[in-house]
Structure formats: C-alpha cells, structure tokens
Amino acid sequence: MTEKTESAFNLRYAVRVEIDAPPEAVWHKLTDAEGFPKWNSTVESIRGPIALGQKLEIKVPVAPGRTFSPKVVAFEPNKKMVWQDGFFPMFQGTRTFTLESTAKGTVFEMVEVFRGAMLPMIKGSLPDFGPVFDRYARDLADACKKP
C-alpha cells in the first residue's frame, strides 16, 4: 500500500512490494519503453530510450492530453533509476525506482517527491497518486510472473 507524507513544500508518495522474480527481470520491464504500456495500466505511452541522460515523453491516463518529460538522472542497472522533471526551487518532481535482491526475488520500491515554492499552489490540482502507485506495483509484479 502506498504511503503519503506531506508538508507545505514537500509531497511524497512511496510504494514497496516483493516481486517473485530476480532484479534483472524486473529491471528489464522498467527499462523497456516500447513494452511499458503492455504491462503497466498506469502508462499510455513512453517515447525515448530509458537510459542515463535521456529525456522521456510519457502520457498517462490520470492526466489526459498532458505529456510529462522527465530526464533519467541516475541509472544503475538492476538496482536504481531516477527520473526528474521540473525546476527546483520552483517545482520539481523526482521519481526513484530501487530494486533489492532477496532470497525470494526482488523488493521493488518507487518513491515520488514533489517539492518547491510552487507546491502549495499546485498541490490541489495533483491527482491522488496512492491508487496509481498501488496499481503500478501490482502491474509490475504480475508482469514479472509471466514467461
């Protein structure tokens, strides 16, 4: 279940789930832009390679008609990836994906932090990411079970 924490200039969502697959299999799903919408019901499309330094174009059902353009700012294969959009100190969103190998498979964690001086004005127009994050994690776990 997604955790939400917030203050005046910071809003954080986090979801964590155990996936019955090795980190390499989970990483493959997370970095295959073309295949992303096939397994992830929270994403309509991703254009651009999911690789360090690349800017992506993402369309999501929760924001029809809008394209998000995060940049991949960290990329450690099978371990960690960070996408960032916006400009701090005004408004910035940072999404961090981490994978931790376990005896049973992989612990997947996704954390999104919105921060900046404009957040109090923007916060009310943001959707509730809790259900979206829960669905994202569930979709990923289900996709990793399939051959």
Secondary structure as UniProt FT lines:
FT   STRAND          3..7
FT   TURN            8..9
FT   STRAND          10..19
FT   HELIX           23..31
FT   TURN            33..35
FT   HELIX           36..39
FT   TURN            41..42
FT   STRAND          45..47
FT   TURN            52..53
FT   STRAND          57..59
FT   TURN            61..62
FT   TURN            64..65
FT   STRAND          67..68
FT   STRAND          71..76
FT   TURN            77..79
FT   STRAND          80..87
FT   TURN            88..90
FT   STRAND          91..101
FT   STRAND          106..115
FT   TURN            117..118
FT   HELIX           119..122
FT   HELIX           123..125
FT   HELIX           129..145
//
